[in-house]
Amino acid sequence: MARLTAFVVLLMLLKIHVIQGYYYDRVPTITKCPGYYCGRHQIPDENGTNIWSSCGSCPRGSRVNSTWACSDCTSSPTAYDWMYLCFMVVVGLLAQWYSIDIVAASPQLSWKTFGTHLSAFIETCLSACIALLLHEPLGSLELRSCAVEQLSDWYTILHNPNPNYEEVLHCAQEAVYPLYSIVFVHYGLSVFMLFALRPWVNKALQNRGHSASQPIYAALYLFPILALIHGIMAGLIYYAFPSIIILLSLMSHAFHFASRQDQSWKALLYETVSRVHNLVVVIGHWVLHGFGLVALTLWLEPQLLAAVLTLVPLPTFLYIALSRFTDPGKFHSD
């Protein structure tokens, strides 16, 4: 019995040794790797010939294929991918615009407020363009990317295999290159552009005091928060951003109209058309609502895009037409 036990233990040790060498050693021909994202890439050896590396994470700009080889990302982002990147850029811009409106001295659109809004827009556009220029192909506004296949592509760090429950293979990588990292680059460049351009704009507009400093302080809090949210929830946001932007645009649209004193349809329509600030806000909501509808339609039913775009101004018309039926004053008087 003791000899049989020793023989079994010896076989197990030999098996573990073979498996460990199978995964952790360099090999002349490619062999299987454990896990979803562990792969091998070619490296030169002492003789000048190429051999396959041990199983691990693929180099930046590549991901593992079906044969466990790290292949370069050669595809271009889809229309949905570009809309996701635009969404992440627009979120930062809208956060800055909201902080500028909050500290504005007047609810009306003044030249100082408009100039600060324009500065934030230019800063965001420059940051986005520079972020594109810094990624492959360098110096071009195009992108070379890896296709997004499933939700786990965004969270490869959660899929590091543990062969034989001994040593963990660290295969975390950017499988969705560069959709994950480019957002961090953009937010970092946005902060840099904020310091580079905003003080000169405030000086040119003679914008002093809290209206000049508070939007800058707010941005210094907002961008790290946005980066943290992106780092944790990027994959979920990628699949849910069309629904998120549609819901947020509807809620913000309703809040904009609900803040008016006179809820009659004539007053709502007159104040929207007669005041430039209100008209810009409504058109901005239309653009956001249409953006969300286009993204959702391209993902689900691209052939319905033209019909869906006719629904963009519908929330505005419905609120103005039905506001007299939902005025709280009528319920209290009854």
PALUMRO-866648 format. One record per residue (C-alpha): residue in one letter; z, x, y; residue number from 1. Coordinates in steps of 0.1 Angstrom, whole numbers, plus 5000, padded with zeros to 4 digits. Layout:
BEGIN
+------+------+------+------+-------+
! rose !   c3 !   c1 !   c2 ! kolro !
+------+------+------+------+-------+
!    A !    Z !    X !    Y !   NUM !
...
+------+------+------+------+-------+
This chain:
BEGIN
+------+------+------+------+-------+
! rose !   c3 !   c1 !   c2 ! kolro !
+------+------+------+------+-------+
!    M ! 5000 ! 5000 ! 5000 !     1 !
!    A ! 5009 ! 5028 ! 5024 !     2 !
!    R ! 4975 ! 5045 ! 5017 !     3 !
!    L ! 4956 ! 5013 ! 5023 !     4 !
!    T ! 4975 ! 5008 ! 5056 !     5 !
!    A ! 4967 ! 5044 ! 5067 !     6 !
!    F ! 4931 ! 5040 ! 5058 !     7 !
!    V ! 4928 ! 5008 ! 5079 !     8 !
!    V ! 4945 ! 5025 ! 5108 !     9 !
!    L ! 4921 ! 5054 ! 5105 !    10 !
!    L ! 4890 ! 5031 ! 5105 !    11 !
!    M ! 4903 ! 5013 ! 5136 !    12 !
!    L ! 4908 ! 5046 ! 5154 !    13 !
!    L ! 4873 ! 5057 ! 5145 !    14 !
!    K ! 4859 ! 5023 ! 5156 !    15 !
!    I ! 4877 ! 5025 ! 5190 !    16 !
!    H ! 4864 ! 5061 ! 5195 !    17 !
!    V ! 4829 ! 5050 ! 5187 !    18 !
!    I ! 4831 ! 5020 ! 5210 !    19 !
!    Q ! 4846 ! 5041 ! 5238 !    20 !
!    G ! 4818 ! 5067 ! 5235 !    21 !
!    Y ! 4793 ! 5038 ! 5234 !    22 !
!    Y ! 4804 ! 5026 ! 5268 !    23 !
!    Y ! 4818 ! 5056 ! 5286 !    24 !
!    D ! 4794 ! 5084 ! 5276 !    25 !
!    R ! 4760 ! 5093 ! 5289 !    26 !
!    V ! 4732 ! 5084 ! 5265 !    27 !
!    P ! 4695 ! 5095 ! 5261 !    28 !
!    T ! 4683 ! 5060 ! 5255 !    29 !
!    I ! 4697 ! 5029 ! 5271 !    30 !
!    T ! 4723 ! 5009 ! 5252 !    31 !
!    K ! 4742 ! 4977 ! 5257 !    32 !
!    C ! 4770 ! 4975 ! 5283 !    33 !
!    P ! 4799 ! 4950 ! 5282 !    34 !
!    G ! 4804 ! 4923 ! 5309 !    35 !
!    Y ! 4780 ! 4906 ! 5332 !    36 !
!    Y ! 4775 ! 4933 ! 5358 !    37 !
!    C ! 4780 ! 4967 ! 5341 !    38 !
!    G ! 4748 ! 4987 ! 5338 !    39 !
!    R ! 4733 ! 5021 ! 5334 !    40 !
!    H ! 4712 ! 5041 ! 5358 !    41 !
!    Q ! 4691 ! 5072 ! 5352 !    42 !
!    I ! 4705 ! 5106 ! 5362 !    43 !
!    P ! 4692 ! 5142 ! 5357 !    44 !
!    D ! 4710 ! 5164 ! 5331 !    45 !
!    E ! 4713 ! 5201 ! 5328 !    46 !
!    N ! 4678 ! 5204 ! 5313 !    47 !
!    G ! 4661 ! 5186 ! 5341 !    48 !
!    T ! 4654 ! 5155 ! 5320 !    49 !
!    N ! 4666 ! 5120 ! 5329 !    50 !
!    I ! 4694 ! 5104 ! 5308 !    51 !
!    W ! 4712 ! 5072 ! 5312 !    52 !
!    S ! 4747 ! 5072 ! 5329 !    53 !
!    S ! 4778 ! 5056 ! 5314 !    54 !
!    C ! 4783 ! 5019 ! 5319 !    55 !
!    G ! 4795 ! 5011 ! 5354 !    56 !
!    S ! 4786 ! 4995 ! 5387 !    57 !
!    C ! 4750 ! 4998 ! 5398 !    58 !
!    P ! 4742 ! 5018 ! 5430 !    59 !
!    R ! 4740 ! 5000 ! 5463 !    60 !
!    G ! 4707 ! 4981 ! 5466 !    61 !
!    S ! 4703 ! 4975 ! 5429 !    62 !
!    R ! 4718 ! 4952 ! 5402 !    63 !
!    V ! 4718 ! 4951 ! 5364 !    64 !
!    N ! 4689 ! 4934 ! 5346 !    65 !
!    S ! 4687 ! 4919 ! 5312 !    66 !
!    T ! 4683 ! 4953 ! 5295 !    67 !
!    W ! 4715 ! 4967 ! 5311 !    68 !
!    A ! 4695 ! 4989 ! 5334 !    69 !
!    C ! 4702 ! 4991 ! 5371 !    70 !
!    S ! 4670 ! 4979 ! 5388 !    71 !
!    D ! 4663 ! 4981 ! 5426 !    72 !
!    C ! 4664 ! 4950 ! 5447 !    73 !
!    T ! 4627 ! 4944 ! 5456 !    74 !
!    S ! 4626 ! 4907 ! 5464 !    75 !
!    S ! 4627 ! 4891 ! 5498 !    76 !
!    P ! 4653 ! 4865 ! 5509 !    77 !
!    T ! 4643 ! 4829 ! 5504 !    78 !
!    A ! 4642 ! 4804 ! 5532 !    79 !
!    Y ! 4677 ! 4792 ! 5521 !    80 !
!    D ! 4690 ! 4828 ! 5522 !    81 !
!    W ! 4677 ! 4832 ! 5558 !    82 !
!    M ! 4693 ! 4799 ! 5568 !    83 !
!    Y ! 4726 ! 4810 ! 5553 !    84 !
!    L ! 4725 ! 4842 ! 5574 !    85 !
!    C ! 4716 ! 4822 ! 5605 !    86 !
!    F ! 4746 ! 4800 ! 5598 !    87 !
!    M ! 4770 ! 4829 ! 5596 !    88 !
!    V ! 4755 ! 4842 ! 5629 !    89 !
!    V ! 4757 ! 4807 ! 5646 !    90 !
!    V ! 4794 ! 4803 ! 5635 !    91 !
!    G ! 4804 ! 4834 ! 5655 !    92 !
!    L ! 4783 ! 4823 ! 5685 !    93 !
!    L ! 4797 ! 4787 ! 5685 !    94 !
!    A ! 4833 ! 4801 ! 5683 !    95 !
!    Q ! 4826 ! 4822 ! 5714 !    96 !
!    W ! 4810 ! 4793 ! 5733 !    97 !
!    Y ! 4840 ! 4770 ! 5724 !    98 !
!    S ! 4865 ! 4796 ! 5737 !    99 !
!    I ! 4844 ! 4800 ! 5769 !   100 !
!    D ! 4844 ! 4762 ! 5775 !   101 !
!    I ! 4882 ! 4759 ! 5768 !   102 !
!    V ! 4890 ! 4783 ! 5797 !   103 !
!    A ! 4863 ! 4771 ! 5820 !   104 !
!    A ! 4878 ! 4760 ! 5854 !   105 !
!    S ! 4856 ! 4729 ! 5856 !   106 !
!    P ! 4843 ! 4706 ! 5829 !   107 !
!    Q ! 4809 ! 4708 ! 5845 !   108 !
!    L ! 4784 ! 4735 ! 5837 !   109 !
!    S ! 4787 ! 4761 ! 5865 !   110 !
!    W ! 4766 ! 4792 ! 5870 !   111 !
!    K ! 4796 ! 4814 ! 5859 !   112 !
!    T ! 4801 ! 4795 ! 5827 !   113 !
!    F ! 4764 ! 4794 ! 5820 !   114 !
!    G ! 4761 ! 4832 ! 5826 !   115 !
!    T ! 4790 ! 4838 ! 5802 !   116 !
!    H ! 4774 ! 4815 ! 5776 !   117 !
!    L ! 4741 ! 4834 ! 5780 !   118 !
!    S ! 4759 ! 4867 ! 5777 !   119 !
!    A ! 4774 ! 4856 ! 5744 !   120 !
!    F ! 4740 ! 4845 ! 5731 !   121 !
!    I ! 4724 ! 4878 ! 5740 !   122 !
!    E ! 4752 ! 4898 ! 5724 !   123 !
!    T ! 4748 ! 4878 ! 5692 !   124 !
!    C ! 4711 ! 4882 ! 5691 !   125 !
!    L ! 4713 ! 4919 ! 5697 !   126 !
!    S ! 4739 ! 4923 ! 5670 !   127 !
!    A ! 4719 ! 4903 ! 5645 !   128 !
!    C ! 4687 ! 4923 ! 5652 !   129 !
!    I ! 4705 ! 4957 ! 5649 !   130 !
!    A ! 4721 ! 4946 ! 5616 !   131 !
!    L ! 4687 ! 4938 ! 5603 !   132 !
!    L ! 4672 ! 4971 ! 5615 !   133 !
!    L ! 4700 ! 4990 ! 5597 !   134 !
!    H ! 4692 ! 4975 ! 5563 !   135 !
!    E ! 4663 ! 4982 ! 5540 !   136 !
!    P ! 4636 ! 4986 ! 5549 !   137 !
!    L ! 4651 ! 5006 ! 5578 !   138 !
!    G ! 4637 ! 4999 ! 5613 !   139 !
!    S ! 4622 ! 4965 ! 5602 !   140 !
!    L ! 4634 ! 4930 ! 5608 !   141 !
!    E ! 4626 ! 4922 ! 5572 !   142 !
!    L ! 4651 ! 4925 ! 5544 !   143 !
!    R ! 4649 ! 4938 ! 5508 !   144 !
!    S ! 4673 ! 4918 ! 5487 !   145 !
!    C ! 4685 ! 4908 ! 5453 !   146 !
!    A ! 4681 ! 4871 ! 5443 !   147 !
!    V ! 4712 ! 4850 ! 5441 !   148 !
!    E ! 4714 ! 4836 ! 5406 !   149 !
!    Q ! 4749 ! 4821 ! 5402 !   150 !
!    L ! 4782 ! 4818 ! 5420 !   151 !
!    S ! 4798 ! 4847 ! 5401 !   152 !
!    D ! 4772 ! 4871 ! 5418 !   153 !
!    W ! 4794 ! 4869 ! 5449 !   154 !
!    Y ! 4826 ! 4878 ! 5431 !   155 !
!    T ! 4817 ! 4906 ! 5407 !   156 !
!    I ! 4851 ! 4921 ! 5412 !   157 !
!    L ! 4865 ! 4892 ! 5391 !   158 !
!    H ! 4843 ! 4901 ! 5361 !   159 !
!    N ! 4853 ! 4937 ! 5353 !   160 !
!    P ! 4853 ! 4939 ! 5315 !   161 !
!    N ! 4882 ! 4953 ! 5295 !   162 !
!    P ! 4868 ! 4966 ! 5262 !   163 !
!    N ! 4894 ! 4967 ! 5234 !   164 !
!    Y ! 4920 ! 4956 ! 5260 !   165 !
!    E ! 4925 ! 4992 ! 5270 !   166 !
!    E ! 4907 ! 5007 ! 5300 !   167 !
!    V ! 4890 ! 4984 ! 5325 !   168 !
!    L ! 4854 ! 4991 ! 5334 !   169 !
!    H ! 4850 ! 4989 ! 5371 !   170 !
!    C ! 4816 ! 4973 ! 5376 !   171 !
!    A ! 4822 ! 4955 ! 5410 !   172 !
!    Q ! 4790 ! 4957 ! 5431 !   173 !
!    E ! 4771 ! 4938 ! 5457 !   174 !
!    A ! 4749 ! 4918 ! 5433 !   175 !
!    V ! 4736 ! 4897 ! 5462 !   176 !
!    Y ! 4726 ! 4927 ! 5483 !   177 !
!    P ! 4726 ! 4926 ! 5513 !   178 !
!    L ! 4737 ! 4890 ! 5519 !   179 !
!    Y ! 4774 ! 4899 ! 5516 !   180 !
!    S ! 4776 ! 4932 ! 5535 !   181 !
!    I ! 4752 ! 4924 ! 5564 !   182 !
!    V ! 4775 ! 4897 ! 5577 !   183 !
!    F ! 4804 ! 4922 ! 5581 !   184 !
!    V ! 4780 ! 4946 ! 5599 !   185 !
!    H ! 4769 ! 4918 ! 5622 !   186 !
!    Y ! 4805 ! 4909 ! 5631 !   187 !
!    G ! 4814 ! 4945 ! 5637 !   188 !
!    L ! 4784 ! 4949 ! 5660 !   189 !
!    S ! 4793 ! 4917 ! 5678 !   190 !
!    V ! 4826 ! 4932 ! 5688 !   191 !
!    F ! 4809 ! 4963 ! 5700 !   192 !
!    M ! 4784 ! 4943 ! 5720 !   193 !
!    L ! 4812 ! 4923 ! 5735 !   194 !
!    F ! 4828 ! 4954 ! 5749 !   195 !
!    A ! 4794 ! 4969 ! 5760 !   196 !
!    L ! 4780 ! 4939 ! 5778 !   197 !
!    R ! 4806 ! 4913 ! 5787 !   198 !
!    P ! 4825 ! 4934 ! 5814 !   199 !
!    W ! 4792 ! 4940 ! 5832 !   200 !
!    V ! 4783 ! 4904 ! 5831 !   201 !
!    N ! 4817 ! 4893 ! 5844 !   202 !
!    K ! 4814 ! 4919 ! 5872 !   203 !
!    A ! 4779 ! 4906 ! 5881 !   204 !
!    L ! 4791 ! 4870 ! 5881 !   205 !
!    Q ! 4823 ! 4879 ! 5900 !   206 !
!    N ! 4842 ! 4863 ! 5871 !   207 !
!    R ! 4878 ! 4873 ! 5873 !   208 !
!    G ! 4912 ! 4862 ! 5859 !   209 !
!    H ! 4917 ! 4842 ! 5828 !   210 !
!    S ! 4882 ! 4828 ! 5827 !   211 !
!    A ! 4869 ! 4864 ! 5822 !   212 !
!    S ! 4896 ! 4879 ! 5800 !   213 !
!    Q ! 4906 ! 4850 ! 5776 !   214 !
!    P ! 4871 ! 4846 ! 5760 !   215 !
!    I ! 4872 ! 4883 ! 5752 !   216 !
!    Y ! 4907 ! 4882 ! 5737 !   217 !
!    A ! 4897 ! 4851 ! 5717 !   218 !
!    A ! 4867 ! 4869 ! 5703 !   219 !
!    L ! 4889 ! 4898 ! 5692 !   220 !
!    Y ! 4909 ! 4873 ! 5671 !   221 !
!    L ! 4879 ! 4852 ! 5660 !   222 !
!    F ! 4857 ! 4878 ! 5645 !   223 !
!    P ! 4884 ! 4894 ! 5622 !   224 !
!    I ! 4893 ! 4858 ! 5611 !   225 !
!    L ! 4856 ! 4850 ! 5604 !   226 !
!    A ! 4852 ! 4883 ! 5585 !   227 !
!    L ! 4883 ! 4875 ! 5564 !   228 !
!    I ! 4870 ! 4840 ! 5556 !   229 !
!    H ! 4836 ! 4855 ! 5547 !   230 !
!    G ! 4852 ! 4881 ! 5524 !   231 !
!    I ! 4871 ! 4855 ! 5504 !   232 !
!    M ! 4848 ! 4825 ! 5505 !   233 !
!    A ! 4813 ! 4839 ! 5509 !   234 !
!    G ! 4800 ! 4825 ! 5476 !   235 !
!    L ! 4814 ! 4790 ! 5482 !   236 !
!    I ! 4801 ! 4790 ! 5518 !   237 !
!    Y ! 4766 ! 4800 ! 5505 !   238 !
!    Y ! 4763 ! 4769 ! 5484 !   239 !
!    A ! 4782 ! 4745 ! 5508 !   240 !
!    F ! 4771 ! 4755 ! 5543 !   241 !
!    P ! 4745 ! 4727 ! 5547 !   242 !
!    S ! 4772 ! 4701 ! 5540 !   243 !
!    I ! 4797 ! 4719 ! 5561 !   244 !
!    I ! 4774 ! 4721 ! 5592 !   245 !
!    I ! 4764 ! 4684 ! 5588 !   246 !
!    L ! 4800 ! 4672 ! 5586 !   247 !
!    L ! 4812 ! 4695 ! 5615 !   248 !
!    S ! 4783 ! 4684 ! 5637 !   249 !
!    L ! 4790 ! 4648 ! 5631 !   250 !
!    M ! 4828 ! 4652 ! 5638 !   251 !
!    S ! 4821 ! 4672 ! 5669 !   252 !
!    H ! 4795 ! 4647 ! 5681 !   253 !
!    A ! 4819 ! 4618 ! 5677 !   254 !
!    F ! 4847 ! 4638 ! 5694 !   255 !
!    H ! 4824 ! 4645 ! 5724 !   256 !
!    F ! 4816 ! 4608 ! 5729 !   257 !
!    A ! 4851 ! 4596 ! 5721 !   258 !
!    S ! 4866 ! 4617 ! 5749 !   259 !
!    R ! 4848 ! 4596 ! 5775 !   260 !
!    Q ! 4868 ! 4571 ! 5795 !   261 !
!    D ! 4842 ! 4544 ! 5796 !   262 !
!    Q ! 4830 ! 4535 ! 5760 !   263 !
!    S ! 4804 ! 4510 ! 5770 !   264 !
!    W ! 4769 ! 4518 ! 5758 !   265 !
!    K ! 4755 ! 4519 ! 5794 !   266 !
!    A ! 4781 ! 4544 ! 5806 !   267 !
!    L ! 4777 ! 4566 ! 5775 !   268 !
!    L ! 4739 ! 4567 ! 5779 !   269 !
!    Y ! 4741 ! 4572 ! 5817 !   270 !
!    E ! 4766 ! 4601 ! 5815 !   271 !
!    T ! 4746 ! 4618 ! 5787 !   272 !
!    V ! 4713 ! 4617 ! 5807 !   273 !
!    S ! 4726 ! 4623 ! 5842 !   274 !
!    R ! 4749 ! 4653 ! 5835 !   275 !
!    V ! 4733 ! 4685 ! 5824 !   276 !
!    H ! 4764 ! 4697 ! 5805 !   277 !
!    N ! 4765 ! 4665 ! 5784 !   278 !
!    L ! 4728 ! 4666 ! 5777 !   279 !
!    V ! 4730 ! 4702 ! 5766 !   280 !
!    V ! 4759 ! 4694 ! 5743 !   281 !
!    V ! 4741 ! 4665 ! 5727 !   282 !
!    I ! 4709 ! 4685 ! 5722 !   283 !
!    G ! 4730 ! 4713 ! 5707 !   284 !
!    H ! 4745 ! 4688 ! 5682 !   285 !
!    W ! 4710 ! 4676 ! 5673 !   286 !
!    V ! 4699 ! 4712 ! 5666 !   287 !
!    L ! 4729 ! 4719 ! 5644 !   288 !
!    H ! 4726 ! 4685 ! 5626 !   289 !
!    G ! 4689 ! 4692 ! 5620 !   290 !
!    F ! 4696 ! 4727 ! 5608 !   291 !
!    G ! 4720 ! 4714 ! 5582 !   292 !
!    L ! 4696 ! 4687 ! 5571 !   293 !
!    V ! 4668 ! 4712 ! 5567 !   294 !
!    A ! 4689 ! 4736 ! 5547 !   295 !
!    L ! 4701 ! 4708 ! 5524 !   296 !
!    T ! 4666 ! 4694 ! 5520 !   297 !
!    L ! 4651 ! 4728 ! 5512 !   298 !
!    W ! 4677 ! 4733 ! 5485 !   299 !
!    L ! 4674 ! 4699 ! 5469 !   300 !
!    E ! 4642 ! 4680 ! 5479 !   301 !
!    P ! 4618 ! 4701 ! 5500 !   302 !
!    Q ! 4591 ! 4674 ! 5499 !   303 !
!    L ! 4613 ! 4651 ! 5519 !   304 !
!    L ! 4617 ! 4675 ! 5548 !   305 !
!    A ! 4595 ! 4656 ! 5573 !   306 !
!    A ! 4612 ! 4622 ! 5566 !   307 !
!    V ! 4647 ! 4637 ! 5568 !   308 !
!    L ! 4641 ! 4652 ! 5603 !   309 !
!    T ! 4637 ! 4617 ! 5617 !   310 !
!    L ! 4674 ! 4612 ! 5610 !   311 !
!    V ! 4685 ! 4639 ! 5635 !   312 !
!    P ! 4692 ! 4617 ! 5666 !   313 !
!    L ! 4705 ! 4588 ! 5645 !   314 !
!    P ! 4743 ! 4596 ! 5649 !   315 !
!    T ! 4739 ! 4596 ! 5687 !   316 !
!    F ! 4721 ! 4562 ! 5688 !   317 !
!    L ! 4745 ! 4547 ! 5663 !   318 !
!    Y ! 4776 ! 4558 ! 5683 !   319 !
!    I ! 4762 ! 4545 ! 5716 !   320 !
!    A ! 4750 ! 4512 ! 5700 !   321 !
!    L ! 4782 ! 4505 ! 5681 !   322 !
!    S ! 4808 ! 4519 ! 5705 !   323 !
!    R ! 4816 ! 4485 ! 5720 !   324 !
!    F ! 4827 ! 4473 ! 5685 !   325 !
!    T ! 4851 ! 4502 ! 5680 !   326 !
!    D ! 4868 ! 4505 ! 5714 !   327 !
!    P ! 4906 ! 4506 ! 5707 !   328 !
!    G ! 4911 ! 4487 ! 5740 !   329 !
!    K ! 4895 ! 4456 ! 5725 !   330 !
!    F ! 4919 ! 4456 ! 5695 !   331 !
!    H ! 4950 ! 4460 ! 5717 !   332 !
!    S ! 4939 ! 4432 ! 5740 !   333 !
!    D ! 4933 ! 4409 ! 5711 !   334 !
+------+------+------+------+-------+
